[in-house]
Amino acid sequence: MKTIQKKIRLLLTLSGILFLSSCTIKPLELTKINNVKVEPGNGFDVEVELTLFNPNGVKLAIDDIDIDVYLGALYLGKLEAPDITEIERKGEFTTSFKVQIQNQNMLVLGVKLLNLISKKQVDINLKGSLRLEHWLIKRKIQIDHTETIKL
């Protein structure tokens, strides 16, 4: 009787391992940077609207975000997680991310931003990682996306 229980337990364990190893999460695709708004506040607040595509056949949740935002070569700050954390399967969605800029020398930062804005177009670069999860499966995805936007 005990050998049958051991065999069943071993079979269930191997089945679980095989099931979890076969589940893979494809990375989200950043399809477009729609809007960039710079608003004065406590420092500067920048709102970046992104369109993302989920190629997976399952809903995903954003577990952790560590993405740096650059305007040209100027480092602005890190993206803050949006209110939306669940991402529908096989679908495109648009959400806003905020970047709060707290710089010791706001005058220098303001002059650099004005120089960038006066050029009528600027490259926005997002670099970092995003961790997605579906049940017990987690995957960290690297992001390095540059797009030229018109101001």
N, CA and C atoms as an extended XYZ file, in Angstrom:
453
Properties=species:S:1:pos:R:3:atomname:S:1:resname:S:1:resid:I:1 pbc="F F F"
N         0.818       -1.197        0.000 N   MET     1
C         0.000        0.000        0.000 CA  MET     1
C         0.864        1.263        0.000 C   MET     1
N         1.952        1.231        0.807 N   LYS     2
C         2.824        2.404        0.873 CA  LYS     2
C         3.571        2.620       -0.439 C   LYS     2
N         3.911        1.552       -1.126 N   THR     3
C         4.616        1.722       -2.392 CA  THR     3
C         3.707        2.350       -3.448 C   THR     3
N         2.425        2.036       -3.403 N   ILE     4
C         1.482        2.642       -4.349 CA  ILE     4
C         1.351        4.138       -4.068 C   ILE     4
N         1.281        4.514       -2.782 N   GLN     5
C         1.194        5.927       -2.413 CA  GLN     5
C         2.461        6.673       -2.838 C   GLN     5
N         3.620        6.046       -2.676 N   LYS     6
C         4.877        6.675       -3.090 CA  LYS     6
C         4.903        6.882       -4.597 C   LYS     6
N         4.426        5.879       -5.340 N   LYS     7
C         4.409        5.985       -6.799 CA  LYS     7
C         3.448        7.086       -7.249 C   LYS     7
N         2.290        7.165       -6.596 N   ILE     8
C         1.317        8.209       -6.955 CA  ILE     8
C         1.899        9.583       -6.631 C   ILE     8
N         2.523        9.726       -5.476 N   ARG     9
C         3.128       11.006       -5.095 CA  ARG     9
C         4.233       11.399       -6.076 C   ARG     9
N         5.068       10.434       -6.465 N   LEU    10
C         6.133       10.694       -7.431 CA  LEU    10
C         5.552       11.096       -8.782 C   LEU    10
N         4.498       10.402       -9.213 N   LEU    11
C         3.848       10.719      -10.486 CA  LEU    11
C         3.246       12.125      -10.457 C   LEU    11
N         2.581       12.495       -9.359 N   LEU    12
C         2.004       13.830       -9.238 CA  LEU    12
C         3.089       14.906       -9.210 C   LEU    12
N         4.179       14.648       -8.514 N   THR    13
C         5.279       15.607       -8.451 CA  THR    13
C         5.895       15.811       -9.828 C   THR    13
N         6.172       14.726      -10.528 N   LEU    14
C         6.739       14.834      -11.879 CA  LEU    14
C         5.770       15.525      -12.838 C   LEU    14
N         4.481       15.254      -12.711 N   SER    15
C         3.480       15.905      -13.565 CA  SER    15
C         3.457       17.407      -13.299 C   SER    15
N         3.512       17.776      -12.023 N   GLY    16
C         3.523       19.202      -11.672 CA  GLY    16
C         4.750       19.907      -12.209 C   GLY    16
N         5.912       19.281      -12.075 N   ILE    17
C         7.152       19.871      -12.585 CA  ILE    17
C         7.094       20.002      -14.092 C   ILE    17
N         6.606       18.994      -14.765 N   LEU    18
C         6.485       19.035      -16.221 CA  LEU    18
C         5.504       20.124      -16.662 C   LEU    18
N         4.398       20.255      -15.956 N   PHE    19
C         3.402       21.284      -16.283 CA  PHE    19
C         3.980       22.681      -16.108 C   PHE    19
N         4.636       22.931      -14.976 N   LEU    20
C         5.190       24.258      -14.720 CA  LEU    20
C         6.339       24.595      -15.661 C   LEU    20
N         7.120       23.609      -16.046 N   SER    21
C         8.243       23.899      -16.942 CA  SER    21
C         7.770       24.146      -18.374 C   SER    21
N         6.598       23.646      -18.714 N   SER    22
C         6.104       23.858      -20.082 CA  SER    22
C         5.410       25.203      -20.239 C   SER    22
N         5.069       25.853      -19.138 N   CYS    23
C         4.403       27.157      -19.197 CA  CYS    23
C         5.453       28.251      -19.344 C   CYS    23
N         5.398       28.966      -20.430 N   THR    24
C         6.328       30.066      -20.617 CA  THR    24
C         5.538       31.343      -20.828 C   THR    24
N         6.102       32.430      -20.356 N   ILE    25
C         5.478       33.735      -20.540 CA  ILE    25
C         6.279       34.483      -21.586 C   ILE    25
N         5.604       34.835      -22.670 N   LYS    26
C         6.259       35.635      -23.707 CA  LYS    26
C         6.317       37.081      -23.234 C   LYS    26
N         7.334       37.824      -23.649 N   PRO    27
C         7.427       39.219      -23.190 CA  PRO    27
C         6.335       40.098      -23.788 C   PRO    27
N         5.934       41.112      -23.010 N   LEU    28
C         5.023       42.117      -23.528 CA  LEU    28
C         5.738       42.892      -24.618 C   LEU    28
N         5.001       43.355      -25.587 N   GLU    29
C         5.580       44.159      -26.658 CA  GLU    29
C         5.158       45.609      -26.472 C   GLU    29
N         6.131       46.495      -26.361 N   LEU    30
C         5.857       47.925      -26.283 CA  LEU    30
C         5.675       48.408      -27.708 C   LEU    30
N         4.427       48.700      -28.082 N   THR    31
C         4.161       49.036      -29.483 CA  THR    31
C         4.280       50.522      -29.766 C   THR    31
N         3.925       51.374      -28.783 N   LYS    32
C         3.965       52.799      -29.073 CA  LYS    32
C         4.004       53.625      -27.792 C   LYS    32
N         4.731       54.729      -27.869 N   ILE    33
C         4.698       55.746      -26.829 CA  ILE    33
C         3.753       56.822      -27.362 C   ILE    33
N         2.576       56.953      -26.750 N   ASN    34
C         1.533       57.827      -27.287 CA  ASN    34
C         1.684       59.277      -26.877 C   ASN    34
N         1.944       59.511      -25.636 N   ASN    35
C         1.866       60.854      -25.110 CA  ASN    35
C         2.914       61.031      -24.020 C   ASN    35
N         3.507       62.192      -23.966 N   VAL    36
C         4.402       62.548      -22.873 CA  VAL    36
C         3.993       63.926      -22.407 C   VAL    36
N         3.585       64.031      -21.138 N   LYS    37
C         3.176       65.319      -20.572 CA  LYS    37
C         4.122       65.665      -19.431 C   LYS    37
N         4.602       66.910      -19.425 N   VAL    38
C         5.444       67.404      -18.342 CA  VAL    38
C         4.641       68.446      -17.587 C   VAL    38
N         4.451       68.203      -16.293 N   GLU    39
C         3.670       69.124      -15.474 CA  GLU    39
C         4.483       69.545      -14.262 C   GLU    39
N         4.478       70.842      -13.955 N   PRO    40
C         5.172       71.270      -12.745 CA  PRO    40
C         4.385       70.825      -11.518 C   PRO    40
N         5.098       70.514      -10.476 N   GLY    41
C         4.479       70.092       -9.223 CA  GLY    41
C         5.558       70.131       -8.168 C   GLY    41
N         5.647       69.114       -7.364 N   ASN    42
C         6.753       68.973       -6.442 CA  ASN    42
C         7.912       68.420       -7.255 C   ASN    42
N         8.720       69.296       -7.803 N   GLY    43
C         9.680       68.918       -8.843 CA  GLY    43
C         8.909       68.992      -10.150 C   GLY    43
N         9.146       68.058      -11.029 N   PHE    44
C         8.376       67.930      -12.263 CA  PHE    44
C         7.724       66.561      -12.242 C   PHE    44
N         6.500       66.484      -12.719 N   ASP    45
C         5.851       65.192      -12.911 CA  ASP    45
C         5.737       64.971      -14.401 C   ASP    45
N         6.176       63.819      -14.855 N   VAL    46
C         6.076       63.458      -16.271 CA  VAL    46
C         5.134       62.267      -16.361 C   VAL    46
N         4.162       62.361      -17.261 N   GLU    47
C         3.247       61.258      -17.490 CA  GLU    47
C         3.523       60.699      -18.882 C   GLU    47
N         3.763       59.402      -18.955 N   VAL    48
C         4.073       58.726      -20.210 CA  VAL    48
C         2.959       57.720      -20.479 C   VAL    48
N         2.309       57.857      -21.633 N   GLU    49
C         1.243       56.933      -22.005 CA  GLU    49
C         1.807       55.910      -22.983 C   GLU    49
N         1.717       54.638      -22.621 N   LEU    50
C         2.297       53.559      -23.417 CA  LEU    50
C         1.214       52.614      -23.912 C   LEU    50
N         1.389       52.117      -25.133 N   THR    51
C         0.533       51.056      -25.657 CA  THR    51
C         1.358       49.776      -25.653 C   THR    51
N         0.828       48.765      -24.971 N   LEU    52
C         1.503       47.477      -24.835 CA  LEU    52
C         0.622       46.377      -25.413 C   LEU    52
N         1.261       45.310      -25.897 N   PHE    53
C         0.533       44.166      -26.443 CA  PHE    53
C         0.941       42.918      -25.678 C   PHE    53
N        -0.046       42.152      -25.233 N   ASN    54
C         0.196       40.885      -24.541 CA  ASN    54
C        -0.015       39.746      -25.530 C   ASN    54
N         1.063       39.080      -25.990 N   PRO    55
C         0.921       37.994      -26.965 CA  PRO    55
C         0.553       36.652      -26.329 C   PRO    55
N         0.455       36.606      -25.015 N   ASN    56
C         0.177       35.356      -24.307 CA  ASN    56
C        -1.308       35.030      -24.331 C   ASN    56
N        -1.605       33.758      -24.188 N   GLY    57
C        -2.991       33.301      -24.149 CA  GLY    57
C        -3.584       33.345      -22.760 C   GLY    57
N        -2.906       33.984      -21.819 N   VAL    58
C        -3.383       34.070      -20.438 CA  VAL    58
C        -3.290       35.507      -19.942 C   VAL    58
N        -4.084       35.827      -18.923 N   LYS    59
C        -3.969       37.129      -18.276 CA  LYS    59
C        -2.670       37.174      -17.497 C   LYS    59
N        -2.044       38.335      -17.469 N   LEU    60
C        -0.808       38.515      -16.718 CA  LEU    60
C        -0.987       39.650      -15.716 C   LEU    60
N        -0.182       39.637      -14.697 N   ALA    61
C        -0.162       40.724      -13.728 CA  ALA    61
C         1.232       41.330      -13.719 C   ALA    61
N         1.298       42.666      -13.644 N   ILE    62
C         2.588       43.342      -13.505 CA  ILE    62
C         2.966       43.257      -12.036 C   ILE    62
N         4.070       42.583      -11.762 N   ASP    63
C         4.487       42.342      -10.384 CA  ASP    63
C         5.465       43.411       -9.895 C   ASP    63
N         6.363       43.841      -10.778 N   ASP    64
C         7.390       44.801      -10.376 CA  ASP    64
C         7.870       45.560      -11.610 C   ASP    64
N         8.123       46.856      -11.435 N   ILE    65
C         8.616       47.686      -12.535 CA  ILE    65
C         9.899       48.369      -12.090 C   ILE    65
N        10.924       48.284      -12.924 N   ASP    66
C        12.184       48.988      -12.674 CA  ASP    66
C        12.665       49.527      -14.024 C   ASP    66
N        12.035       50.612      -14.469 N   ILE    67
C        12.324       51.166      -15.796 CA  ILE    67
C        12.748       52.621      -15.650 C   ILE    67
N        13.900       52.949      -16.239 N   ASP    68
C        14.407       54.314      -16.249 CA  ASP    68
C        13.905       55.024      -17.498 C   ASP    68
N        13.623       56.321      -17.370 N   VAL    69
C        13.119       57.125      -18.487 CA  VAL    69
C        14.145       58.206      -18.810 C   VAL    69
N        14.477       58.303      -20.101 N   TYR    70
C        15.416       59.314      -20.594 CA  TYR    70
C        14.739       60.139      -21.675 C   TYR    70
N        14.913       61.445      -21.634 N   LEU    71
C        14.544       62.319      -22.745 CA  LEU    71
C        15.849       62.740      -23.376 C   LEU    71
N        16.115       62.259      -24.585 N   GLY    72
C        17.433       62.451      -25.178 CA  GLY    72
C        18.438       61.735      -24.289 C   GLY    72
N        19.476       62.440      -23.862 N   ALA    73
C        20.459       61.848      -22.951 CA  ALA    73
C        20.165       62.233      -21.502 C   ALA    73
N        19.079       62.952      -21.266 N   LEU    74
C        18.740       63.457      -19.940 CA  LEU    74
C        17.930       62.422      -19.167 C   LEU    74
N        18.471       61.970      -18.032 N   TYR    75
C        17.781       61.004      -17.175 CA  TYR    75
C        16.683       61.727      -16.403 C   TYR    75
N        15.443       61.224      -16.513 N   LEU    76
C        14.329       61.843      -15.812 CA  LEU    76
C        14.009       61.161      -14.488 C   LEU    76
N        13.980       59.851      -14.486 N   GLY    77
C        13.626       59.125      -13.269 CA  GLY    77
C        13.106       57.744      -13.607 C   GLY    77
N        12.462       57.115      -12.625 N   LYS    78
C        11.919       55.766      -12.802 CA  LYS    78
C        10.411       55.826      -12.983 C   LYS    78
N         9.896       54.890      -13.795 N   LEU    79
C         8.449       54.772      -13.970 CA  LEU    79
C         7.829       54.261      -12.680 C   LEU    79
N         6.664       54.797      -12.343 N   GLU    80
C         5.896       54.286      -11.216 CA  GLU    80
C         4.835       53.341      -11.755 C   GLU    80
N         4.523       52.316      -10.989 N   ALA    81
C         3.548       51.320      -11.426 CA  ALA    81
C         2.180       51.954      -11.625 C   ALA    81
N         1.481       51.577      -12.697 N   PRO    82
C         0.142       52.133      -12.942 CA  PRO    82
C        -0.887       51.465      -12.040 C   PRO    82
N        -2.106       52.007      -12.079 N   ASP    83
C        -3.189       51.405      -11.308 CA  ASP    83
C        -3.568       50.038      -11.874 C   ASP    83
N        -3.480       49.903      -13.187 N   ILE    84
C        -3.809       48.623      -13.830 CA  ILE    84
C        -2.667       47.655      -13.575 C   ILE    84
N        -2.984       46.511      -13.019 N   THR    85
C        -1.947       45.506      -12.841 CA  THR    85
C        -2.273       44.243      -13.620 C   THR    85
N        -3.537       44.041      -14.007 N   GLU    86
C        -3.905       42.867      -14.795 CA  GLU    86
C        -3.950       43.221      -16.267 C   GLU    86
N        -3.395       42.351      -17.076 N   ILE    87
C        -3.310       42.565      -18.508 CA  ILE    87
C        -4.084       41.450      -19.201 C   ILE    87
N        -5.061       41.817      -20.007 N   GLU    88
C        -5.886       40.827      -20.700 CA  GLU    88
C        -5.052       40.007      -21.678 C   GLU    88
N        -5.523       38.815      -21.979 N   ARG    89
C        -4.791       37.913      -22.876 CA  ARG    89
C        -4.955       38.337      -24.331 C   ARG    89
N        -3.897       38.141      -25.105 N   LYS    90
C        -3.882       38.400      -26.555 CA  LYS    90
C        -4.524       39.744      -26.901 C   LYS    90
N        -4.157       40.767      -26.171 N   GLY    91
C        -4.780       42.050      -26.436 CA  GLY    91
C        -3.824       43.211      -26.273 C   GLY    91
N        -4.216       44.327      -26.837 N   GLU    92
C        -3.445       45.552      -26.754 CA  GLU    92
C        -4.127       46.463      -25.741 C   GLU    92
N        -3.352       47.148      -24.950 N   PHE    93
C        -3.938       48.067      -23.991 CA  PHE    93
C        -3.029       49.274      -23.829 C   PHE    93
N        -3.630       50.374      -23.412 N   THR    94
C        -2.905       51.618      -23.212 CA  THR    94
C        -3.059       52.024      -21.758 C   THR    94
N        -1.955       52.400      -21.144 N   THR    95
C        -1.992       52.846      -19.758 CA  THR    95
C        -0.963       53.943      -19.538 C   THR    95
N        -1.179       54.738      -18.519 N   SER    96
C        -0.278       55.850      -18.208 CA  SER    96
C         0.636       55.478      -17.045 C   SER    96
N         1.874       55.848      -17.195 N   PHE    97
C         2.867       55.665      -16.143 CA  PHE    97
C         3.338       57.051      -15.724 C   PHE    97
N         3.619       57.221      -14.470 N   LYS    98
C         4.120       58.513      -13.991 CA  LYS    98
C         5.582       58.396      -13.624 C   LYS    98
N         6.289       59.498      -13.859 N   VAL    99
C         7.687       59.627      -13.453 CA  VAL    99
C         7.764       60.907      -12.645 C   VAL    99
N         8.137       60.792      -11.387 N   GLN   100
C         8.302       61.999      -10.587 CA  GLN   100
C         9.785       62.326      -10.539 C   GLN   100
N        10.102       63.514      -11.012 N   ILE   101
C        11.493       63.941      -11.094 CA  ILE   101
C        11.805       64.767       -9.861 C   ILE   101
N        12.771       64.313       -9.101 N   GLN   102
C        13.221       65.085       -7.949 CA  GLN   102
C        14.717       65.259       -8.126 C   GLN   102
N        15.081       66.432       -8.550 N   ASN   103
C        16.476       66.712       -8.841 CA  ASN   103
C        16.940       67.817       -7.911 C   ASN   103
N        18.163       67.700       -7.444 N   GLN   104
C        18.709       68.702       -6.538 CA  GLN   104
C        18.782       70.070       -7.207 C   GLN   104
N        19.157       70.098       -8.470 N   ASN   105
C        19.330       71.374       -9.156 CA  ASN   105
C        18.243       71.521      -10.220 C   ASN   105
N        17.049       71.956       -9.801 N   MET   106
C        15.912       72.056      -10.706 CA  MET   106
C        16.127       73.092      -11.803 C   MET   106
N        16.892       74.129      -11.526 N   LEU   107
C        17.137       75.166      -12.532 CA  LEU   107
C        17.888       74.583      -13.728 C   LEU   107
N        18.930       73.809      -13.467 N   VAL   108
C        19.701       73.180      -14.554 CA  VAL   108
C        18.817       72.194      -15.317 C   VAL   108
N        18.024       71.405      -14.587 N   LEU   109
C        17.135       70.444      -15.226 CA  LEU   109
C        16.099       71.168      -16.089 C   LEU   109
N        15.550       72.270      -15.582 N   GLY   110
C        14.569       73.050      -16.341 CA  GLY   110
C        15.143       73.600      -17.627 C   GLY   110
N        16.380       74.108      -17.576 N   VAL   111
C        17.035       74.644      -18.782 CA  VAL   111
C        17.256       73.526      -19.800 C   VAL   111
N        17.692       72.352      -19.326 N   LYS   112
C        17.910       71.222      -20.245 CA  LYS   112
C        16.594       70.781      -20.881 C   LYS   112
N        15.516       70.746      -20.085 N   LEU   113
C        14.211       70.373      -20.642 CA  LEU   113
C        13.735       71.394      -21.674 C   LEU   113
N        13.934       72.668      -21.398 N   LEU   114
C        13.535       73.697      -22.369 CA  LEU   114
C        14.315       73.568      -23.666 C   LEU   114
N        15.609       73.251      -23.568 N   ASN   115
C        16.407       73.032      -24.785 CA  ASN   115
C        15.875       71.855      -25.591 C   ASN   115
N        15.509       70.773      -24.900 N   LEU   116
C        14.962       69.614      -25.603 CA  LEU   116
C        13.619       69.936      -26.248 C   LEU   116
N        12.766       70.651      -25.524 N   ILE   117
C        11.434       70.975      -26.030 CA  ILE   117
C        11.508       71.913      -27.236 C   ILE   117
N        12.500       72.789      -27.241 N   SER   118
C        12.616       73.741      -28.357 CA  SER   118
C        13.003       73.067      -29.673 C   SER   118
N        13.465       71.840      -29.623 N   LYS   119
C        13.869       71.132      -30.847 CA  LYS   119
C        12.683       70.557      -31.621 C   LYS   119
N        11.487       70.626      -31.071 N   LYS   120
C        10.248       70.158      -31.701 CA  LYS   120
C        10.119       68.642      -31.790 C   LYS   120
N        11.178       67.910      -31.534 N   GLN   121
C        11.097       66.454      -31.434 CA  GLN   121
C        12.222       65.986      -30.527 C   GLN   121
N        11.968       64.890      -29.858 N   VAL   122
C        12.954       64.380      -28.911 CA  VAL   122
C        12.836       62.862      -28.851 C   VAL   122
N        13.958       62.216      -28.584 N   ASP   123
C        13.955       60.771      -28.393 CA  ASP   123
C        13.612       60.483      -26.947 C   ASP   123
N        12.667       59.575      -26.736 N   ILE   124
C        12.374       59.106      -25.387 CA  ILE   124
C        12.823       57.650      -25.325 C   ILE   124
N        13.563       57.325      -24.285 N   ASN   125
C        14.135       55.994      -24.156 CA  ASN   125
C        13.700       55.392      -22.828 C   ASN   125
N        13.219       54.158      -22.885 N   LEU   126
C        12.831       53.421      -21.690 CA  LEU   126
C        13.775       52.228      -21.562 C   LEU   126
N        14.469       52.138      -20.434 N   LYS   127
C        15.406       51.038      -20.200 CA  LYS   127
C        15.151       50.455      -18.830 C   LYS   127
N        15.143       49.138      -18.759 N   GLY   128
C        14.991       48.498      -17.458 CA  GLY   128
C        14.326       47.155      -17.578 C   GLY   128
N        13.606       46.780      -16.524 N   SER   129
C        12.968       45.473      -16.504 CA  SER   129
C        11.565       45.571      -15.920 C   SER   129
N        10.791       44.564      -16.265 N   LEU   130
C         9.401       44.463      -15.859 CA  LEU   130
C         9.170       43.010      -15.497 C   LEU   130
N         8.613       42.751      -14.320 N   ARG   131
C         8.369       41.364      -13.928 CA  ARG   131
C         6.884       41.070      -14.025 C   ARG   131
N         6.539       40.026      -14.782 N   LEU   132
C         5.164       39.599      -14.993 CA  LEU   132
C         4.926       38.296      -14.262 C   LEU   132
N         3.673       38.080      -13.877 N   GLU   133
C         3.367       36.805      -13.244 CA  GLU   133
C         2.011       36.291      -13.681 C   GLU   133
N         1.919       34.977      -13.708 N   HIS   134
C         0.676       34.260      -13.951 CA  HIS   134
C         0.671       33.078      -12.994 C   HIS   134
N        -0.161       33.132      -11.999 N   TRP   135
C        -0.207       32.175      -10.899 CA  TRP   135
C         1.154       32.111      -10.226 C   TRP   135
N         1.817       30.963      -10.284 N   LEU   136
C         3.119       30.815       -9.624 CA  LEU   136
C         4.282       31.093      -10.560 C   LEU   136
N         3.986       31.349      -11.815 N   ILE   137
C         5.032       31.528      -12.811 CA  ILE   137
C         5.357       33.017      -12.919 C   ILE   137
N         6.631       33.361      -12.764 N   LYS   138
C         7.072       34.749      -12.874 CA  LYS   138
C         8.170       34.832      -13.920 C   LYS   138
N         8.198       35.962      -14.626 N   ARG   139
C         9.241       36.153      -15.630 CA  ARG   139
C         9.648       37.618      -15.657 C   ARG   139
N        10.945       37.833      -15.629 N   LYS   140
C        11.485       39.183      -15.710 CA  LYS   140
C        11.823       39.466      -17.168 C   LYS   140
N        11.338       40.598      -17.672 N   ILE   141
C        11.514       40.948      -19.076 CA  ILE   141
C        12.328       42.231      -19.158 C   ILE   141
N        13.353       42.226      -19.986 N   GLN   142
C        14.172       43.415      -20.196 CA  GLN   142
C        13.518       44.303      -21.246 C   GLN   142
N        13.530       45.603      -20.992 N   ILE   143
C        12.954       46.570      -21.927 CA  ILE   143
C        14.021       47.586      -22.293 C   ILE   143
N        14.183       47.825      -23.582 N   ASP   144
C        15.056       48.874      -24.094 CA  ASP   144
C        14.398       49.388      -25.369 C   ASP   144
N        13.619       50.447      -25.228 N   HIS   145
C        12.823       50.951      -26.342 CA  HIS   145
C        13.072       52.442      -26.506 C   HIS   145
N        13.403       52.858      -27.718 N   THR   146
C        13.600       54.272      -28.033 CA  THR   146
C        12.628       54.657      -29.128 C   THR   146
N        12.009       55.815      -28.956 N   GLU   147
C        11.074       56.303      -29.959 CA  GLU   147
C        11.194       57.823      -30.034 C   GLU   147
N        11.135       58.347      -31.248 N   THR   148
C        11.174       59.803      -31.436 CA  THR   148
C         9.755       60.325      -31.405 C   THR   148
N         9.532       61.323      -30.548 N   ILE   149
C         8.206       61.910      -30.457 CA  ILE   149
C         8.265       63.377      -30.846 C   ILE   149
N         7.194       63.839      -31.451 N   LYS   150
C         7.120       65.267      -31.835 CA  LYS   150
C         6.446       66.028      -30.706 C   LYS   150
N         6.992       67.188      -30.421 N   LEU   151
C         6.452       68.005      -29.328 CA  LEU   151
C         5.563       69.108      -29.854 C   LEU   151
